[in-house]
Amino acid sequence: MPSQTGLLPLCTSSATLGLALLQFPLFASFLDSPTSTKTPPTPALKTTFDKSVSRDSISGRPLSLYWKTFFPPGASLIATSALTSFISGIYTYRSFTNSTTASSSGPTVSKLYLYGALAAGGHFLFVPLVAGKIRKMIENAKGLGTKENYEDEGDQRGQSQDEEAEEDVIKRSNERLMRSWLVVHTLRTVTVDLAAVVFFWKAVSGVLGRV
């Protein structure tokens, strides 16, 4: 029987799952969360209030800028964790498979490590489904095209109106993309991240039960 208990893939897959769960409240908080909570005193101010809420909403450029800052280190951390789970899971599976002293439960444990490794590797199958959404949200930080060379006061008012309209378009686009990302993220978390932890946990339990 291999001397190692294969704890590494369980630890790293648990880290991947933990990071995935953390992203739910983190990114869901950007949706429908205007920074302005002031209640309009009269119905006459409703239009102005609605524009203020739309303009100040953190699902607009703030969400795009957050993704731009968060994505490089966040994606690297999660990718490293998932890849480590996959490689260490395959290594442990081969260790049990090649063991000449494995007990009758050896094949069962080795298969659990294999299933866990495949589930951990399955995390990367979802990359094409989320990469485009993240890229579009990051690109929204640049705006939809700014207008320059406003010379008089009337032009400045026109610029302000254009900026409000642009911010509203960015907000709606980001909210649509963010909700779509959360759907894919939920599917990935349940089908592969959680599955990897369950398989590795059963495998480690089987190994420790034989010690």
C-alpha positions as CSV (number, residue, x, y, z in Angstrom):
1,M,0.0,0.0,0.0
2,P,1.4,3.5,-0.9
3,S,2.7,5.2,2.2
4,Q,1.0,8.6,1.4
5,T,-2.6,9.2,2.3
6,G,-3.3,11.5,-0.6
7,L,-4.3,14.5,1.5
8,L,-2.9,17.0,-0.9
9,P,-5.7,16.7,-3.6
10,L,-8.3,16.8,-0.8
11,C,-6.8,20.0,0.6
12,T,-6.4,21.8,-2.7
13,S,-9.8,20.8,-4.0
14,S,-11.3,22.0,-0.8
15,A,-9.5,25.3,-1.4
16,T,-10.9,25.5,-4.9
17,L,-14.4,24.9,-3.6
18,G,-14.0,27.5,-0.8
19,L,-12.9,30.1,-3.3
20,A,-15.8,29.3,-5.5
21,L,-18.3,29.7,-2.7
22,L,-16.7,33.0,-1.6
23,Q,-17.4,34.4,-5.1
24,F,-21.2,34.0,-4.7
25,P,-21.7,36.8,-2.1
26,L,-18.8,38.7,-3.5
27,F,-20.1,39.2,-7.0
28,A,-23.8,39.0,-6.2
29,S,-23.4,42.1,-4.1
30,F,-22.7,44.1,-7.2
31,L,-26.2,43.4,-8.6
32,D,-29.0,45.8,-7.8
33,S,-26.9,47.5,-5.1
34,P,-27.0,51.3,-5.8
35,T,-24.7,53.3,-3.6
36,S,-27.4,55.9,-3.2
37,T,-30.2,54.9,-0.8
38,K,-31.8,58.3,-0.4
39,T,-35.6,58.1,-0.8
40,P,-37.0,60.8,-3.2
41,P,-39.2,63.2,-1.2
42,T,-41.7,63.8,-3.9
43,P,-42.9,61.9,-7.1
44,A,-41.7,64.8,-9.1
45,L,-38.1,63.9,-8.3
46,K,-38.5,60.3,-9.2
47,T,-36.9,60.7,-12.7
48,T,-33.9,62.5,-11.2
49,F,-33.6,59.9,-8.5
50,D,-33.7,57.0,-10.9
51,K,-30.9,58.5,-13.0
52,S,-28.9,59.0,-9.8
53,V,-29.4,55.4,-8.8
54,S,-28.4,54.2,-12.3
55,R,-25.4,56.4,-12.4
56,D,-24.1,55.5,-9.0
57,S,-24.8,51.8,-9.2
58,I,-21.7,49.7,-8.5
59,S,-22.7,47.3,-11.2
60,G,-21.5,49.8,-13.8
61,R,-17.8,50.8,-14.2
62,P,-17.0,49.8,-10.6
63,L,-17.8,46.2,-11.4
64,S,-15.7,46.4,-14.6
65,L,-12.7,47.9,-12.7
66,Y,-13.0,45.3,-10.0
67,W,-12.9,42.5,-12.5
68,K,-9.9,44.1,-14.2
69,T,-8.1,44.1,-10.9
70,F,-9.4,40.8,-9.4
71,F,-9.1,38.6,-12.5
72,P,-5.3,38.1,-12.9
73,P,-4.5,37.1,-9.3
74,G,-7.8,35.4,-8.7
75,A,-7.8,33.3,-11.8
76,S,-4.1,32.3,-11.2
77,L,-4.9,31.2,-7.7
78,I,-7.9,29.1,-8.6
79,A,-6.2,27.6,-11.6
80,T,-3.2,26.6,-9.5
81,S,-5.4,25.0,-6.9
82,A,-7.5,23.1,-9.5
83,L,-4.4,22.0,-11.4
84,T,-2.7,20.8,-8.3
85,S,-5.7,18.8,-7.4
86,F,-5.8,17.2,-10.8
87,I,-2.0,16.3,-10.9
88,S,-1.8,15.1,-7.3
89,G,-5.0,13.1,-7.8
90,I,-3.7,11.4,-10.9
91,Y,-0.4,10.7,-9.1
92,T,-2.1,9.1,-6.1
93,Y,-4.3,7.1,-8.4
94,R,-1.3,5.7,-10.2
95,S,0.4,5.0,-6.9
96,F,-2.4,2.8,-5.7
97,T,-2.8,1.2,-9.1
98,N,0.9,0.2,-9.3
99,S,1.1,-0.9,-5.7
100,T,1.7,-4.6,-5.3
101,T,0.8,-4.7,-1.7
102,A,-2.6,-3.0,-2.0
103,S,-5.4,-4.7,-0.1
104,S,-8.7,-5.6,-1.7
105,S,-10.0,-2.1,-1.2
106,G,-7.1,-0.6,-3.1
107,P,-8.9,-0.6,-6.5
108,T,-11.9,1.2,-5.0
109,V,-9.7,3.9,-3.4
110,S,-7.6,4.3,-6.5
111,K,-10.8,4.9,-8.6
112,L,-12.0,7.5,-6.2
113,Y,-8.8,9.4,-6.6
114,L,-9.2,9.1,-10.4
115,Y,-12.8,10.4,-10.3
116,G,-11.7,13.2,-8.0
117,A,-8.9,14.1,-10.4
118,L,-11.2,14.1,-13.4
119,A,-13.7,16.3,-11.5
120,A,-10.9,18.7,-10.6
121,G,-9.7,18.9,-14.2
122,G,-13.3,19.4,-15.3
123,H,-13.1,22.9,-13.7
124,F,-11.1,24.0,-16.8
125,L,-13.8,22.8,-19.2
126,F,-15.9,25.8,-18.1
127,V,-13.3,28.4,-18.9
128,P,-14.7,29.0,-22.5
129,L,-18.1,29.6,-21.0
130,V,-17.0,32.3,-18.6
131,A,-13.9,33.9,-20.3
132,G,-16.0,35.8,-22.8
133,K,-18.3,37.2,-20.2
134,I,-15.4,38.4,-18.0
135,R,-13.6,39.9,-20.9
136,K,-16.7,41.9,-21.9
137,M,-17.2,43.2,-18.4
138,I,-13.5,44.3,-18.2
139,E,-13.8,46.0,-21.6
140,N,-16.8,48.0,-20.3
141,A,-14.4,49.8,-18.0
142,K,-13.1,51.6,-21.1
143,G,-16.6,53.0,-21.8
144,L,-18.5,52.9,-25.0
145,G,-16.6,55.9,-26.6
146,T,-16.2,59.3,-25.0
147,K,-17.0,62.6,-26.6
148,E,-14.4,65.3,-26.6
149,N,-14.0,68.9,-27.7
150,Y,-17.1,70.2,-25.9
151,E,-16.7,74.0,-26.2
152,D,-19.7,75.8,-24.7
153,E,-22.0,75.2,-21.8
154,G,-24.6,73.6,-23.9
155,D,-22.1,71.1,-25.2
156,Q,-21.0,70.3,-21.7
157,R,-24.6,69.6,-20.7
158,G,-24.8,67.3,-23.7
159,Q,-21.6,65.6,-22.6
160,S,-23.1,65.0,-19.2
161,Q,-26.2,63.5,-20.6
162,D,-24.2,61.3,-22.9
163,E,-22.1,60.1,-20.0
164,E,-25.3,59.2,-18.0
165,A,-26.7,57.3,-20.9
166,E,-23.4,55.5,-21.4
167,E,-23.1,54.6,-17.7
168,D,-26.7,53.2,-17.8
169,V,-25.8,51.0,-20.9
170,I,-22.7,49.7,-19.1
171,K,-24.6,49.0,-16.0
172,R,-27.3,47.0,-17.8
173,S,-24.6,45.1,-19.8
174,N,-22.6,44.2,-16.7
175,E,-25.7,43.0,-14.8
176,R,-26.7,40.8,-17.7
177,L,-23.2,39.4,-18.0
178,M,-22.8,39.0,-14.2
179,R,-26.0,37.1,-13.9
180,S,-25.0,34.8,-16.8
181,W,-21.6,34.3,-15.2
182,L,-23.2,33.3,-11.9
183,V,-25.3,30.7,-13.6
184,V,-22.3,29.0,-15.2
185,H,-20.3,29.5,-11.9
186,T,-23.1,27.7,-10.0
187,L,-23.1,24.8,-12.4
188,R,-19.4,24.5,-12.3
189,T,-19.3,24.6,-8.5
190,V,-21.9,21.9,-8.1
191,T,-20.9,19.5,-10.9
192,V,-17.1,19.5,-10.6
193,D,-15.7,21.5,-7.6
194,L,-18.0,19.9,-5.1
195,A,-17.8,16.5,-6.8
196,A,-13.9,16.6,-6.6
197,V,-14.0,17.2,-2.8
198,V,-16.5,14.4,-2.2
199,F,-14.5,11.9,-4.2
200,F,-11.2,12.9,-2.6
201,W,-12.8,12.9,0.9
202,K,-14.1,9.3,0.4
203,A,-10.7,8.2,-1.0
204,V,-8.9,9.7,2.0
205,S,-11.4,8.1,4.4
206,G,-10.8,4.8,2.8
207,V,-7.1,5.1,3.1
208,L,-7.1,6.2,6.7
209,G,-9.5,3.4,7.5
210,R,-6.9,0.9,6.4
211,V,-4.0,2.3,8.4
